[in-house]
């Protein structure tokens, strides 16, 4: 898998996990202490998350960070 494919799958996974948790983008952004704009851009693969952001998202979703990378 190349880098481009990795980030495409990661953005889809973040959106899937958010929807699976029955959260809106606004709710997840607030729980993860991220801007709504940034989260939206993550989900469409316009921005790339740092490790810190992945941990924030995992904590907000009440999952382990490695689960975000399971695709």
Backbone as XML, in Angstrom:
<?xml version="1.0"?>
<chain id="A" units="angstrom">
  <residue number="1" name="UNK">
    <atom name="N" x="0.857" y="-1.168" z="0.000"/>
    <atom name="CA" x="0.000" y="0.000" z="0.000"/>
    <atom name="C" x="0.905" y="1.234" z="0.000"/>
  </residue>
  <residue number="2" name="UNK">
    <atom name="N" x="0.620" y="2.147" z="-0.891"/>
    <atom name="CA" x="1.413" y="3.367" z="-0.913"/>
    <atom name="C" x="0.794" y="4.409" z="0.025"/>
  </residue>
  <residue number="3" name="UNK">
    <atom name="N" x="1.487" y="5.512" z="0.197"/>
    <atom name="CA" x="1.060" y="6.557" z="1.135"/>
    <atom name="C" x="-0.307" y="7.121" z="0.774"/>
  </residue>
  <residue number="4" name="UNK">
    <atom name="N" x="-0.538" y="7.342" z="-0.497"/>
    <atom name="CA" x="-1.825" y="7.892" z="-0.943"/>
    <atom name="C" x="-2.980" y="6.967" z="-0.546"/>
  </residue>
  <residue number="5" name="UNK">
    <atom name="N" x="-2.816" y="5.679" z="-0.816"/>
    <atom name="CA" x="-3.858" y="4.702" z="-0.461"/>
    <atom name="C" x="-4.056" y="4.637" z="1.054"/>
  </residue>
  <residue number="6" name="UNK">
    <atom name="N" x="-2.957" y="4.709" z="1.793"/>
    <atom name="CA" x="-3.035" y="4.685" z="3.258"/>
    <atom name="C" x="-3.918" y="5.820" z="3.772"/>
  </residue>
  <residue number="7" name="UNK">
    <atom name="N" x="-3.678" y="7.037" z="3.306"/>
    <atom name="CA" x="-4.443" y="8.181" z="3.798"/>
    <atom name="C" x="-5.898" y="8.155" z="3.323"/>
  </residue>
  <residue number="8" name="UNK">
    <atom name="N" x="-6.140" y="7.608" z="2.160"/>
    <atom name="CA" x="-7.523" y="7.458" z="1.693"/>
    <atom name="C" x="-8.272" y="6.495" z="2.624"/>
  </residue>
  <residue number="9" name="UNK">
    <atom name="N" x="-7.642" y="5.381" z="2.947"/>
    <atom name="CA" x="-8.278" y="4.403" z="3.844"/>
    <atom name="C" x="-8.428" y="4.966" z="5.253"/>
  </residue>
  <residue number="10" name="UNK">
    <atom name="N" x="-7.437" y="5.717" z="5.708"/>
    <atom name="CA" x="-7.508" y="6.312" z="7.039"/>
    <atom name="C" x="-8.661" y="7.304" z="7.143"/>
  </residue>
  <residue number="11" name="UNK">
    <atom name="N" x="-8.833" y="8.140" z="6.138"/>
    <atom name="CA" x="-9.924" y="9.113" z="6.185"/>
    <atom name="C" x="-11.285" y="8.411" z="6.183"/>
  </residue>
  <residue number="12" name="UNK">
    <atom name="N" x="-11.402" y="7.368" z="5.394"/>
    <atom name="CA" x="-12.656" y="6.595" z="5.366"/>
    <atom name="C" x="-12.901" y="5.911" z="6.706"/>
  </residue>
  <residue number="13" name="UNK">
    <atom name="N" x="-11.849" y="5.421" z="7.308"/>
    <atom name="CA" x="-11.969" y="4.730" z="8.610"/>
    <atom name="C" x="-12.419" y="5.696" z="9.697"/>
  </residue>
  <residue number="14" name="UNK">
    <atom name="N" x="-11.871" y="6.900" z="9.707"/>
    <atom name="CA" x="-12.271" y="7.898" z="10.699"/>
    <atom name="C" x="-13.762" y="8.199" z="10.554"/>
  </residue>
  <residue number="15" name="UNK">
    <atom name="N" x="-14.207" y="8.395" z="9.325"/>
    <atom name="CA" x="-15.636" y="8.673" z="9.097"/>
    <atom name="C" x="-16.497" y="7.480" z="9.518"/>
  </residue>
  <residue number="16" name="UNK">
    <atom name="N" x="-16.083" y="6.270" z="9.148"/>
    <atom name="CA" x="-16.821" y="5.068" z="9.517"/>
    <atom name="C" x="-16.958" y="4.955" z="11.038"/>
  </residue>
  <residue number="17" name="UNK">
    <atom name="N" x="-15.856" y="5.147" z="11.757"/>
    <atom name="CA" x="-15.894" y="5.027" z="13.217"/>
    <atom name="C" x="-16.776" y="6.099" z="13.852"/>
  </residue>
  <residue number="18" name="UNK">
    <atom name="N" x="-16.737" y="7.298" z="13.302"/>
    <atom name="CA" x="-17.600" y="8.372" z="13.817"/>
    <atom name="C" x="-19.069" y="8.010" z="13.620"/>
  </residue>
  <residue number="19" name="UNK">
    <atom name="N" x="-19.406" y="7.576" z="12.420"/>
    <atom name="CA" x="-20.794" y="7.214" z="12.139"/>
    <atom name="C" x="-21.221" y="6.006" z="12.967"/>
  </residue>
  <residue number="20" name="UNK">
    <atom name="N" x="-20.332" y="5.062" z="13.144"/>
    <atom name="CA" x="-20.625" y="3.868" z="13.941"/>
    <atom name="C" x="-20.898" y="4.236" z="15.408"/>
  </residue>
  <residue number="21" name="UNK">
    <atom name="N" x="-20.270" y="5.306" z="15.873"/>
    <atom name="CA" x="-20.484" y="5.791" z="17.239"/>
    <atom name="C" x="-21.707" y="6.708" z="17.330"/>
  </residue>
  <residue number="22" name="UNK">
    <atom name="N" x="-22.396" y="6.888" z="16.215"/>
    <atom name="CA" x="-23.592" y="7.738" z="16.146"/>
    <atom name="C" x="-23.282" y="9.175" z="16.578"/>
  </residue>
  <residue number="23" name="UNK">
    <atom name="N" x="-22.169" y="9.680" z="16.078"/>
    <atom name="CA" x="-21.774" y="11.051" z="16.375"/>
    <atom name="C" x="-21.770" y="11.876" z="15.093"/>
  </residue>
  <residue number="24" name="UNK">
    <atom name="N" x="-22.137" y="13.138" z="15.230"/>
    <atom name="CA" x="-21.991" y="14.062" z="14.112"/>
    <atom name="C" x="-20.535" y="14.528" z="14.078"/>
  </residue>
  <residue number="25" name="UNK">
    <atom name="N" x="-20.162" y="15.151" z="12.985"/>
    <atom name="CA" x="-18.811" y="15.719" z="12.920"/>
    <atom name="C" x="-18.622" y="16.735" z="14.047"/>
  </residue>
  <residue number="26" name="UNK">
    <atom name="N" x="-19.632" y="17.540" z="14.277"/>
    <atom name="CA" x="-19.547" y="18.555" z="15.325"/>
    <atom name="C" x="-19.334" y="17.921" z="16.703"/>
  </residue>
  <residue number="27" name="UNK">
    <atom name="N" x="-20.069" y="16.864" z="16.989"/>
    <atom name="CA" x="-19.925" y="16.197" z="18.290"/>
    <atom name="C" x="-18.536" y="15.597" z="18.468"/>
  </residue>
  <residue number="28" name="UNK">
    <atom name="N" x="-18.043" y="14.913" z="17.433"/>
    <atom name="CA" x="-16.718" y="14.308" z="17.536"/>
    <atom name="C" x="-15.636" y="15.375" z="17.627"/>
  </residue>
  <residue number="29" name="UNK">
    <atom name="N" x="-15.764" y="16.424" z="16.851"/>
    <atom name="CA" x="-14.777" y="17.508" z="16.901"/>
    <atom name="C" x="-14.701" y="18.092" z="18.311"/>
  </residue>
  <residue number="30" name="UNK">
    <atom name="N" x="-15.852" y="18.293" z="18.925"/>
    <atom name="CA" x="-15.872" y="18.847" z="20.281"/>
    <atom name="C" x="-15.233" y="17.872" z="21.279"/>
  </residue>
  <residue number="31" name="UNK">
    <atom name="N" x="-15.603" y="16.607" z="21.199"/>
    <atom name="CA" x="-15.055" y="15.606" z="22.128"/>
    <atom name="C" x="-13.543" y="15.435" z="21.962"/>
  </residue>
  <residue number="32" name="UNK">
    <atom name="N" x="-13.050" y="15.581" z="20.732"/>
    <atom name="CA" x="-11.629" y="15.389" z="20.449"/>
    <atom name="C" x="-10.841" y="16.697" z="20.534"/>
  </residue>
  <residue number="33" name="UNK">
    <atom name="N" x="-11.522" y="17.792" z="20.820"/>
    <atom name="CA" x="-10.884" y="19.104" z="20.893"/>
    <atom name="C" x="-10.202" y="19.467" z="19.566"/>
  </residue>
  <residue number="34" name="UNK">
    <atom name="N" x="-10.956" y="19.249" z="18.483"/>
    <atom name="CA" x="-10.514" y="19.600" z="17.143"/>
    <atom name="C" x="-11.524" y="20.562" z="16.547"/>
  </residue>
  <residue number="35" name="UNK">
    <atom name="N" x="-11.111" y="21.345" z="15.576"/>
    <atom name="CA" x="-12.083" y="22.211" z="14.913"/>
    <atom name="C" x="-12.950" y="21.370" z="13.978"/>
  </residue>
  <residue number="36" name="UNK">
    <atom name="N" x="-14.167" y="21.803" z="13.799"/>
    <atom name="CA" x="-15.089" y="21.117" z="12.895"/>
    <atom name="C" x="-14.519" y="21.111" z="11.480"/>
  </residue>
  <residue number="37" name="UNK">
    <atom name="N" x="-13.941" y="22.220" z="11.068"/>
    <atom name="CA" x="-13.353" y="22.335" z="9.740"/>
    <atom name="C" x="-12.238" y="21.299" z="9.549"/>
  </residue>
  <residue number="38" name="UNK">
    <atom name="N" x="-11.370" y="21.171" z="10.549"/>
    <atom name="CA" x="-10.251" y="20.223" z="10.458"/>
    <atom name="C" x="-10.769" y="18.787" z="10.370"/>
  </residue>
  <residue number="39" name="UNK">
    <atom name="N" x="-11.731" y="18.431" z="11.209"/>
    <atom name="CA" x="-12.283" y="17.074" z="11.172"/>
    <atom name="C" x="-12.912" y="16.791" z="9.813"/>
  </residue>
  <residue number="40" name="UNK">
    <atom name="N" x="-13.658" y="17.738" z="9.307"/>
    <atom name="CA" x="-14.266" y="17.560" z="7.988"/>
    <atom name="C" x="-13.221" y="17.318" z="6.911"/>
  </residue>
  <residue number="41" name="UNK">
    <atom name="N" x="-12.129" y="18.050" z="6.989"/>
    <atom name="CA" x="-11.056" y="17.879" z="6.012"/>
    <atom name="C" x="-10.324" y="16.551" z="6.193"/>
  </residue>
  <residue number="42" name="UNK">
    <atom name="N" x="-10.233" y="16.064" z="7.429"/>
    <atom name="CA" x="-9.653" y="14.735" z="7.655"/>
    <atom name="C" x="-10.494" y="13.668" z="6.963"/>
  </residue>
  <residue number="43" name="UNK">
    <atom name="N" x="-11.811" y="13.792" z="7.096"/>
    <atom name="CA" x="-12.715" y="12.770" z="6.554"/>
    <atom name="C" x="-12.754" y="12.740" z="5.030"/>
  </residue>
  <residue number="44" name="UNK">
    <atom name="N" x="-12.347" y="13.816" z="4.396"/>
    <atom name="CA" x="-12.320" y="13.811" z="2.920"/>
    <atom name="C" x="-10.886" y="13.744" z="2.396"/>
  </residue>
  <residue number="45" name="UNK">
    <atom name="N" x="-9.953" y="13.430" z="3.299"/>
    <atom name="CA" x="-8.545" y="13.248" z="2.933"/>
    <atom name="C" x="-7.914" y="14.524" z="2.386"/>
  </residue>
  <residue number="46" name="UNK">
    <atom name="N" x="-8.367" y="15.666" z="2.873"/>
    <atom name="CA" x="-7.766" y="16.942" z="2.483"/>
    <atom name="C" x="-6.655" y="17.329" z="3.451"/>
  </residue>
  <residue number="47" name="UNK">
    <atom name="N" x="-6.737" y="16.828" z="4.675"/>
    <atom name="CA" x="-5.710" y="17.039" z="5.699"/>
    <atom name="C" x="-5.258" y="15.680" z="6.218"/>
  </residue>
  <residue number="48" name="UNK">
    <atom name="N" x="-4.044" y="15.648" z="6.745"/>
    <atom name="CA" x="-3.470" y="14.416" z="7.280"/>
    <atom name="C" x="-3.368" y="14.520" z="8.802"/>
  </residue>
  <residue number="49" name="UNK">
    <atom name="N" x="-3.832" y="13.512" z="9.538"/>
    <atom name="CA" x="-3.775" y="13.587" z="11.001"/>
    <atom name="C" x="-2.386" y="13.254" z="11.549"/>
  </residue>
  <residue number="50" name="UNK">
    <atom name="N" x="-1.998" y="13.954" z="12.595"/>
    <atom name="CA" x="-0.774" y="13.614" z="13.311"/>
    <atom name="C" x="-1.086" y="12.463" z="14.260"/>
  </residue>
  <residue number="51" name="UNK">
    <atom name="N" x="-0.057" y="11.918" z="14.857"/>
    <atom name="CA" x="-0.262" y="10.871" z="15.856"/>
    <atom name="C" x="-1.083" y="11.421" z="17.026"/>
  </residue>
  <residue number="52" name="UNK">
    <atom name="N" x="-0.807" y="12.648" z="17.428"/>
    <atom name="CA" x="-1.570" y="13.290" z="18.509"/>
    <atom name="C" x="-3.055" y="13.360" z="18.153"/>
  </residue>
  <residue number="53" name="UNK">
    <atom name="N" x="-3.355" y="13.696" z="16.911"/>
    <atom name="CA" x="-4.750" y="13.777" z="16.474"/>
    <atom name="C" x="-5.404" y="12.397" z="16.492"/>
  </residue>
  <residue number="54" name="UNK">
    <atom name="N" x="-4.684" y="11.380" z="16.071"/>
    <atom name="CA" x="-5.223" y="10.016" z="16.099"/>
    <atom name="C" x="-5.544" y="9.608" z="17.538"/>
  </residue>
  <residue number="55" name="UNK">
    <atom name="N" x="-4.674" y="9.958" z="18.464"/>
    <atom name="CA" x="-4.925" y="9.642" z="19.880"/>
    <atom name="C" x="-6.137" y="10.421" z="20.389"/>
  </residue>
  <residue number="56" name="UNK">
    <atom name="N" x="-6.262" y="11.677" z="20.031"/>
    <atom name="CA" x="-7.420" y="12.472" z="20.452"/>
    <atom name="C" x="-8.718" y="11.866" z="19.915"/>
  </residue>
  <residue number="57" name="UNK">
    <atom name="N" x="-8.699" y="11.481" z="18.654"/>
    <atom name="CA" x="-9.892" y="10.867" z="18.055"/>
    <atom name="C" x="-10.229" y="9.546" z="18.741"/>
  </residue>
  <residue number="58" name="UNK">
    <atom name="N" x="-9.224" y="8.740" z="18.992"/>
    <atom name="CA" x="-9.452" y="7.453" z="19.659"/>
    <atom name="C" x="-10.053" y="7.667" z="21.044"/>
  </residue>
  <residue number="59" name="UNK">
    <atom name="N" x="-9.508" y="8.596" z="21.790"/>
    <atom name="CA" x="-10.050" y="8.876" z="23.123"/>
    <atom name="C" x="-11.497" y="9.350" z="23.036"/>
  </residue>
  <residue number="60" name="UNK">
    <atom name="N" x="-11.784" y="10.211" z="22.095"/>
    <atom name="CA" x="-13.149" y="10.720" z="21.929"/>
    <atom name="C" x="-14.113" y="9.606" z="21.519"/>
  </residue>
  <residue number="61" name="UNK">
    <atom name="N" x="-13.623" y="8.659" z="20.744"/>
    <atom name="CA" x="-14.454" y="7.538" z="20.289"/>
    <atom name="C" x="-14.458" y="6.371" z="21.279"/>
  </residue>
  <residue number="62" name="UNK">
    <atom name="N" x="-13.651" y="6.501" z="22.348"/>
    <atom name="CA" x="-13.545" y="5.469" z="23.383"/>
    <atom name="C" x="-13.046" y="4.141" z="22.814"/>
  </residue>
  <residue number="63" name="UNK">
    <atom name="N" x="-12.012" y="4.262" z="21.983"/>
    <atom name="CA" x="-11.360" y="3.095" z="21.410"/>
    <atom name="C" x="-9.849" y="3.272" z="21.573"/>
  </residue>
  <residue number="64" name="UNK">
    <atom name="N" x="-9.107" y="2.223" z="21.300"/>
    <atom name="CA" x="-7.648" y="2.306" z="21.332"/>
    <atom name="C" x="-7.166" y="2.899" z="20.000"/>
  </residue>
  <residue number="65" name="UNK">
    <atom name="N" x="-6.092" y="3.680" z="20.020"/>
    <atom name="CA" x="-5.619" y="4.307" z="18.783"/>
    <atom name="C" x="-5.360" y="3.321" z="17.646"/>
  </residue>
  <residue number="66" name="UNK">
    <atom name="N" x="-4.851" y="2.125" z="17.956"/>
    <atom name="CA" x="-4.572" y="1.165" z="16.880"/>
    <atom name="C" x="-5.832" y="0.770" z="16.114"/>
  </residue>
  <residue number="67" name="UNK">
    <atom name="N" x="-6.998" y="0.900" z="16.757"/>
    <atom name="CA" x="-8.241" y="0.520" z="16.078"/>
    <atom name="C" x="-8.563" y="1.459" z="14.912"/>
  </residue>
  <residue number="68" name="UNK">
    <atom name="N" x="-8.084" y="2.678" z="14.980"/>
    <atom name="CA" x="-8.293" y="3.610" z="13.880"/>
    <atom name="C" x="-7.506" y="3.145" z="12.645"/>
  </residue>
  <residue number="69" name="UNK">
    <atom name="N" x="-6.396" y="2.464" z="12.893"/>
    <atom name="CA" x="-5.528" y="2.029" z="11.799"/>
    <atom name="C" x="-5.836" y="0.615" z="11.310"/>
  </residue>
  <residue number="70" name="UNK">
    <atom name="N" x="-6.908" y="0.018" z="11.783"/>
    <atom name="CA" x="-7.288" y="-1.335" z="11.344"/>
    <atom name="C" x="-8.133" y="-1.264" z="10.071"/>
  </residue>
  <residue number="71" name="UNK">
    <atom name="N" x="-7.476" y="-1.340" z="8.943"/>
    <atom name="CA" x="-8.192" y="-1.358" z="7.669"/>
    <atom name="C" x="-7.426" y="-2.180" z="6.665"/>
  </residue>
</chain>
